[in-house]
């Protein structure tokens, strides 16, 4: 289950994506902190998104609004994974 907090995500985020209602961020490496999301209506409350390790970290995030899928690419592994968002 994702954990909510009132703190901001890792300040070293290297990737961001957005839907019409939320912002998604990725840190420079998954070993430091997980992906995080916050609704635009409440950018003070961030929720961790469970995600697998991806080698050297995330390079890019892309959100497919038609299918509500968040895609992640890795620095050295290419397309790493996708997650269906609520």
C-alpha positions as CSV (number, residue, x, y, z in Angstrom):
1,X,0.0,0.0,0.0
2,X,1.4,3.4,-0.9
3,X,2.4,5.6,2.0
4,X,1.3,9.3,2.2
5,X,3.4,12.0,3.8
6,X,3.4,15.7,4.1
7,X,7.0,16.0,3.0
8,X,8.1,16.7,-0.6
9,X,9.8,13.9,-2.7
10,X,13.5,13.5,-3.0
11,X,14.9,16.9,-4.0
12,X,17.2,15.2,-6.5
13,X,14.3,14.1,-8.8
14,X,15.6,13.7,-12.3
15,X,12.3,12.9,-14.0
16,X,8.7,14.2,-13.9
17,X,5.5,13.4,-15.6
18,X,2.0,14.8,-15.2
19,X,-1.6,13.7,-15.8
20,X,-4.5,16.2,-15.8
21,X,-4.8,15.8,-12.0
22,X,-1.4,14.7,-10.6
23,X,2.4,15.1,-10.8
24,X,4.8,12.1,-10.7
25,X,8.5,12.4,-9.8
26,X,11.4,9.9,-9.9
27,X,14.6,10.2,-7.9
28,X,18.1,9.8,-9.4
29,X,18.1,6.2,-8.2
30,X,15.5,3.9,-6.7
31,X,17.7,2.9,-3.8
32,X,17.4,6.4,-2.3
33,X,13.6,6.8,-2.5
34,X,10.6,5.5,-4.5
35,X,8.7,7.3,-7.1
36,X,6.2,9.8,-5.7
37,X,2.9,11.4,-6.7
38,X,0.9,14.3,-5.6
39,X,-2.4,15.7,-6.7
40,X,-2.2,19.3,-8.2
41,X,-4.9,20.2,-5.7
42,X,-2.6,19.3,-2.8
43,X,1.1,19.5,-3.6
44,X,2.0,19.3,0.0
45,X,0.9,15.6,0.3
46,X,3.0,13.1,-1.6
47,X,2.4,9.4,-1.9
48,X,5.1,6.8,-2.6
49,X,4.5,4.6,-5.6
50,X,5.8,1.0,-5.1
51,X,8.4,0.4,-7.9
52,X,11.1,-2.1,-8.7
53,X,14.8,-1.2,-8.7
54,X,16.0,-0.2,-12.2
55,X,19.8,-0.4,-12.2
56,X,21.2,3.1,-12.3
57,X,17.9,4.9,-11.9
58,X,15.1,6.5,-13.9
59,X,15.9,8.5,-17.0
60,X,12.4,9.6,-18.1
61,X,8.8,9.2,-17.0
62,X,5.8,9.5,-19.4
63,X,2.1,9.4,-18.4
64,X,-0.4,7.9,-21.0
65,X,-3.6,9.7,-20.0
66,X,-5.8,7.6,-22.4
67,X,-4.9,4.4,-20.5
68,X,-3.7,5.8,-17.2
69,X,-0.3,4.2,-17.4
70,X,2.9,5.6,-16.1
71,X,6.0,4.5,-18.1
72,X,9.6,4.6,-16.8
73,X,12.8,4.3,-18.7
74,X,16.1,3.6,-17.1
75,X,19.6,5.1,-17.6
76,X,21.0,1.7,-18.7
77,X,18.1,-0.7,-19.1
78,X,15.8,1.1,-21.5
79,X,12.0,0.6,-20.9
80,X,12.0,-0.7,-17.3
81,X,8.4,-1.0,-16.4
82,X,4.9,0.4,-16.5
83,X,2.3,0.8,-13.8
84,X,-1.4,1.4,-14.2
85,X,-2.5,4.3,-12.1
86,X,-5.9,4.7,-10.5
